[in-house]
Amino acid sequence: MIYYKFKTRSSYYFPRINSKGKFIYSLYGNYGSKATKLYWWLFRNLSPFRWLHITNSSNVENFDILQSLIGDECVFGINMGTPGPEQKKSILGYNVITGENFFAKFATKEKAKVLSANEIKVYKTLADSGLVPVLYDYSITPDSVFLKCECYKGKHIDHFLTDEQVLKILNVLQNYHFEENVEQIDGLKTCFAHNDFCLWNMLSVNGHVCLVDWEMAGEFPIGHDLFTYIFQTTFFIRNAVPTSVVLKNNLQLIKKYFGDIDYIPYLKHFVDYKINFFSSGQNPYGLKRYMELKAIVEDL
């Protein structure tokens, strides 16, 4: 089967795409440099350019396994994932018989398997929340973890949400718990949290905000997702904004979310969590920004 390979930090394999399958191109978020964006435009829009990148499905790692799990009647593209312990394959496609679109993940690395299994648990836990896609199928074996779910028909959100949009989602999550009989951590009230509640994990679907990539979700002190949205998103998208200004500009939203609850212990817990996360060395810039925030929070 013919595929076309698009290569950036990750490798992407796209089948021959007709009008029905154009959504498969959304496997790539196109957040790169100007040169990368030009490369992507040429790849998407010029068939002679794609033919320079032609390959065969036999050259795609685990393709036969993926085909057997997803179904022979399906057409799909593959994002091979960024190399590392969390690397997993992300798949977008559709069933040529039923016309049903789907999203899937396939993990073989140990840490990636844990994350994908966690996402399956999330979809089950939040099945009636309206915040997660419908889980169609899954498989958990010693060698791999596979999940197949509803594919949202939407576009990546590239602008900050209104306060009302943020609070609407977070207020729903406050009604759920990831672990039974766990409602406090370090003396702080907890709830279900996405744990990467940022723009790059949000889609606009028929005017509503939908969340994707729930693999790091779990039980966290309340406000964890709100702080992630405020600081993580700003640090990595509007990185020129000083840390103190980020806090000042969002203080009203924070107080509105917490109401009568003192938000400061929750913010301190969040900052310590992020510093510990970024201390692994994977992102020195992230560590630097959260260390700046810690110094500010200590004076509150």
C-alpha positions as CSV (number, residue, x, y, z in Angstrom):
1,M,0.0,0.0,0.0
2,I,1.3,3.4,-1.0
3,Y,2.1,5.9,1.8
4,Y,3.8,9.4,1.8
5,K,6.3,10.2,4.5
6,F,6.4,13.7,6.1
7,K,9.3,14.1,8.5
8,T,9.8,16.7,11.2
9,R,10.7,15.8,14.9
10,S,8.4,12.9,14.3
11,S,7.7,10.9,11.2
12,Y,4.2,11.0,9.7
13,Y,2.8,8.5,7.2
14,F,-0.2,9.6,5.1
15,P,-2.2,7.3,2.7
16,R,-3.6,8.6,-0.6
17,I,-6.2,11.0,0.7
18,N,-9.5,11.9,-1.0
19,S,-12.0,14.6,0.1
20,K,-13.4,12.2,2.8
21,G,-10.0,11.7,4.3
22,K,-8.6,15.2,4.4
23,F,-9.1,15.3,8.2
24,I,-6.3,12.8,8.5
25,Y,-3.8,15.6,7.8
26,S,-4.7,17.1,11.2
27,L,-2.3,14.5,12.6
28,Y,0.3,17.2,12.2
29,G,-0.4,20.4,14.2
30,N,1.8,22.6,12.0
31,Y,3.4,24.6,15.0
32,G,6.8,24.6,13.4
33,S,9.0,27.3,11.9
34,K,8.2,29.2,8.7
35,A,10.3,26.8,6.7
36,T,8.5,23.8,8.3
37,K,5.1,25.5,7.5
38,L,6.2,25.9,3.9
39,Y,7.3,22.3,3.7
40,W,3.9,21.3,5.1
41,W,2.0,23.4,2.6
42,L,3.9,21.9,-0.3
43,F,3.3,18.4,1.0
44,R,-0.4,18.9,1.4
45,N,-1.1,20.8,-1.7
46,L,1.2,19.6,-4.5
47,S,0.9,15.9,-5.5
48,P,4.3,16.0,-7.3
49,F,5.9,17.1,-4.1
50,R,4.3,14.2,-2.2
51,W,5.6,11.8,-4.8
52,L,9.1,12.8,-3.8
53,H,8.3,11.3,-0.4
54,I,6.6,8.1,-1.5
55,T,7.1,4.8,0.4
56,N,5.2,1.6,1.1
57,S,3.3,0.4,4.1
58,S,5.8,-2.4,4.5
59,N,8.3,0.2,5.5
60,V,6.1,1.4,8.4
61,E,6.9,-0.1,11.7
62,N,4.2,-2.4,13.1
63,F,1.9,-1.6,10.2
64,D,0.5,-5.2,9.9
65,I,-0.3,-5.2,13.6
66,L,-2.0,-1.8,13.3
67,Q,-4.0,-3.0,10.3
68,S,-5.2,-6.1,12.2
69,L,-6.2,-4.1,15.2
70,I,-7.9,-1.3,13.3
71,G,-9.5,-3.3,10.6
72,D,-8.8,-4.2,6.9
73,E,-11.6,-1.9,5.8
74,C,-10.0,1.2,7.3
75,V,-7.8,3.9,5.7
76,F,-5.6,5.7,8.2
77,G,-2.5,7.9,8.7
78,I,0.1,7.5,11.4
79,N,2.1,9.8,13.6
80,M,5.1,7.7,14.8
81,G,5.5,10.0,17.8
82,T,8.5,11.8,19.2
83,P,11.4,9.4,20.0
84,G,11.7,8.7,23.8
85,P,10.3,6.6,26.5
86,E,6.8,8.0,26.0
87,Q,6.8,7.5,22.2
88,K,3.6,6.0,20.8
89,K,1.8,5.9,17.5
90,S,-1.2,8.1,17.0
91,I,-3.6,7.2,14.2
92,L,-6.4,9.0,12.4
93,G,-8.6,7.3,9.8
94,Y,-12.0,6.1,8.7
95,N,-13.9,3.0,7.9
96,V,-14.6,2.9,4.1
97,I,-17.7,0.8,4.6
98,T,-19.4,2.7,7.5
99,G,-17.8,6.1,6.9
100,E,-17.0,6.3,10.6
101,N,-14.0,8.4,11.6
102,F,-11.8,7.2,14.4
103,F,-8.6,8.1,16.4
104,A,-6.3,5.4,17.8
105,K,-3.1,5.0,19.8
106,F,-0.6,2.1,19.9
107,A,2.1,1.9,22.5
108,T,4.9,-0.7,22.9
109,K,7.4,1.2,25.2
110,E,6.8,0.6,28.9
111,K,6.1,4.2,29.9
112,A,4.0,4.8,26.8
113,K,2.0,1.6,27.7
114,V,1.3,3.0,31.1
115,L,0.1,6.3,29.7
116,S,-2.1,4.7,27.1
117,A,-3.7,2.4,29.7
118,N,-4.3,5.4,31.8
119,E,-6.1,7.1,29.0
120,I,-8.4,4.1,28.6
121,K,-9.3,4.4,32.3
122,V,-10.1,8.1,31.8
123,Y,-12.5,7.4,28.9
124,K,-14.3,4.9,31.1
125,T,-14.4,7.1,34.1
126,L,-15.6,10.2,32.2
127,A,-17.9,8.4,29.8
128,D,-21.0,10.4,30.8
129,S,-19.2,13.8,31.3
130,G,-19.4,15.0,27.7
131,L,-15.7,15.8,27.9
132,V,-14.1,12.7,26.4
133,P,-14.6,10.8,23.1
134,V,-16.5,7.5,23.0
135,L,-14.2,4.5,23.5
136,Y,-14.8,2.1,20.6
137,D,-12.2,-0.6,21.3
138,Y,-9.1,-1.3,23.3
139,S,-6.5,-4.0,24.0
140,I,-4.0,-4.3,26.8
141,T,-1.4,-7.0,26.6
142,P,2.1,-7.5,28.0
143,D,3.6,-6.3,24.7
144,S,1.3,-3.4,23.8
145,V,-1.6,-1.2,24.6
146,F,-4.1,-0.2,21.9
147,L,-7.1,2.1,22.0
148,K,-9.6,3.2,19.4
149,C,-12.1,6.0,20.0
150,E,-14.3,8.6,18.5
151,C,-12.6,11.2,16.3
152,Y,-13.7,14.7,17.0
153,K,-14.5,16.7,13.9
154,G,-13.0,20.0,14.9
155,K,-10.0,22.3,14.5
156,H,-7.1,23.0,16.8
157,I,-7.7,26.1,19.0
158,D,-5.1,28.8,18.5
159,H,-6.5,31.5,20.8
160,F,-7.0,31.7,24.5
161,L,-10.4,30.8,25.9
162,T,-12.8,33.1,27.7
163,D,-12.9,32.8,31.4
164,E,-16.4,31.3,31.1
165,Q,-15.2,28.6,28.8
166,V,-12.4,27.6,31.1
167,L,-14.6,27.5,34.2
168,K,-17.4,25.6,32.4
169,I,-15.0,22.7,31.7
170,L,-13.3,22.7,35.1
171,N,-16.5,22.8,37.0
172,V,-17.6,19.6,35.3
173,L,-14.3,17.9,36.2
174,Q,-14.8,18.9,39.9
175,N,-17.6,16.4,40.0
176,Y,-15.3,13.4,39.2
177,H,-12.6,11.6,41.0
178,F,-9.9,9.4,39.3
179,E,-9.4,7.3,42.3
180,E,-12.0,5.9,44.6
181,N,-12.0,7.3,48.2
182,V,-9.3,9.9,47.3
183,E,-10.6,13.4,47.9
184,Q,-7.5,15.0,49.5
185,I,-3.8,15.2,48.7
186,D,-1.5,16.7,51.3
187,G,-4.6,18.1,53.0
188,L,-5.8,19.8,49.8
189,K,-9.2,19.1,48.2
190,T,-8.9,17.1,45.0
191,C,-10.7,16.3,41.8
192,F,-10.2,14.8,38.4
193,A,-7.7,16.7,36.3
194,H,-6.5,16.5,32.7
195,N,-3.0,17.5,33.7
196,D,-2.1,19.0,30.4
197,F,-5.0,21.4,30.1
198,C,-3.4,23.6,27.4
199,L,-4.4,24.9,24.0
200,W,-2.6,22.3,22.1
201,N,-4.9,19.7,23.6
202,M,-8.1,21.5,22.7
203,L,-10.3,21.3,19.7
204,S,-13.2,23.5,18.6
205,V,-16.1,21.1,17.7
206,N,-19.4,22.7,16.6
207,G,-18.7,25.8,18.8
208,H,-17.7,23.7,21.8
209,V,-14.3,23.1,23.4
210,C,-13.3,19.5,23.5
211,L,-10.2,18.0,25.1
212,V,-7.9,15.4,23.7
213,D,-4.7,13.5,25.0
214,W,-6.0,12.5,28.4
215,E,-3.1,10.1,29.1
216,M,-1.6,12.1,32.0
217,A,-4.9,12.7,33.7
218,G,-5.4,11.7,37.3
219,E,-6.4,12.9,40.8
220,F,-4.9,16.3,41.6
221,P,-5.6,19.2,44.0
222,I,-8.4,21.5,42.7
223,G,-7.0,24.2,40.5
224,H,-4.3,22.1,39.0
225,D,-5.8,22.3,35.5
226,L,-6.6,26.0,35.9
227,F,-3.0,26.7,36.8
228,T,-1.7,24.5,34.0
229,Y,-3.9,26.5,31.5
230,I,-2.8,29.8,32.8
231,F,0.9,29.3,33.3
232,Q,2.0,26.4,31.0
233,T,0.1,27.7,28.0
234,T,1.4,31.3,28.5
235,F,5.0,30.2,29.2
236,F,5.2,28.2,26.0
237,I,3.0,30.3,23.6
238,R,3.4,33.9,24.9
239,N,6.8,33.4,26.4
240,A,7.7,37.1,26.4
241,V,5.1,37.8,29.1
242,P,6.8,38.2,32.5
243,T,5.8,35.6,35.1
244,S,4.6,38.2,37.6
245,V,2.3,39.7,34.9
246,V,0.9,36.3,34.0
247,L,-0.2,35.8,37.6
248,K,-1.5,39.4,37.9
249,N,-3.5,39.2,34.7
250,N,-5.2,36.0,35.8
251,L,-5.8,36.6,39.5
252,Q,-9.4,37.4,39.0
253,L,-10.1,34.1,37.2
254,I,-8.2,32.2,39.9
255,K,-10.2,33.8,42.7
256,K,-13.5,33.2,40.8
257,Y,-12.7,29.5,40.5
258,F,-11.7,29.0,44.1
259,G,-14.4,31.1,45.7
260,D,-14.1,31.0,49.5
261,I,-11.1,28.6,49.3
262,D,-7.6,30.1,49.8
263,Y,-5.9,29.5,46.5
264,I,-2.3,30.0,47.7
265,P,-1.7,26.5,49.1
266,Y,-3.0,25.0,45.9
267,L,-0.8,27.2,43.7
268,K,2.2,26.3,45.8
269,H,1.5,22.6,45.4
270,F,1.1,23.1,41.7
271,V,4.4,25.0,41.4
272,D,6.3,22.3,43.3
273,Y,4.8,19.6,41.1
274,K,5.9,21.4,38.0
275,I,9.4,22.0,39.3
276,N,9.7,18.4,40.1
277,F,8.4,17.5,36.6
278,F,10.8,19.8,34.8
279,S,13.8,19.0,37.0
280,S,14.3,15.8,35.0
281,G,16.1,18.0,32.5
282,Q,13.7,17.5,29.6
283,N,13.0,21.3,29.4
284,P,15.3,23.8,31.1
285,Y,13.1,26.7,29.9
286,G,10.1,25.2,31.7
287,L,12.0,24.7,34.9
288,K,13.3,28.3,34.7
289,R,9.8,29.8,34.4
290,Y,8.4,27.7,37.2
291,M,11.3,28.6,39.5
292,E,10.5,32.3,38.8
293,L,6.8,31.6,39.7
294,K,7.9,29.8,42.9
295,A,9.9,32.9,44.1
296,I,6.7,35.0,43.5
297,V,4.4,32.6,45.2
298,E,6.6,32.4,48.3
299,D,6.0,36.1,48.9
300,L,2.2,35.8,48.7
